[in-house]
Amino acid sequence: MAKKLSLIVLGDSSTTLKRYVISQRQLIAVTAGLFVTVLAVVFCLVQYVLFQSRLAQRHVAEHQLRRQAAEVALQSRQIQKFAAKIDGLKQQLLTLNQLETEIRTIAHINPQGHLDDVFGVGGSVPEDFNTHVELTREHPGSMKNIHRPIKQADDIYLNQQVPFETILKTLQ
């Protein structure tokens, strides 16, 4: 026979007495049920806190990603503007070279010790930058492609400086 436990409960007026009889198996089942319920509530609360934490981290990461994407787009536009300015400079240097050739032709001045042509011996003029590229894709090596024409423009400037000085001396 299962042992039974008695539980006596006093009412508000202390005059009514209630007696509950519960078996030991029922007590263990109720206690285990309460324990499992408390564990489930604690588990749910922990999962909720972790979810809120991950959600906050996600919002921070999305904000940082949007900020970095805007920064990359800005830098890409700056590179495109810089490339367009380099292309303009190259065009101006070519025009300057053509002007020098016309002045020499008009003044009947032979190019004494004239260096090679502006962009090397023969061949076509190097291609300009494509300043209208997509901002959404990567452009590997674009900085190398920008530095090469800058060095080229510097070389052209140095090559143009000497002939103009000789033209000026000849004309004086």
Order of alpha helices (4+ residues) and beta strands (2+ residues): beta-beta-alpha-alpha
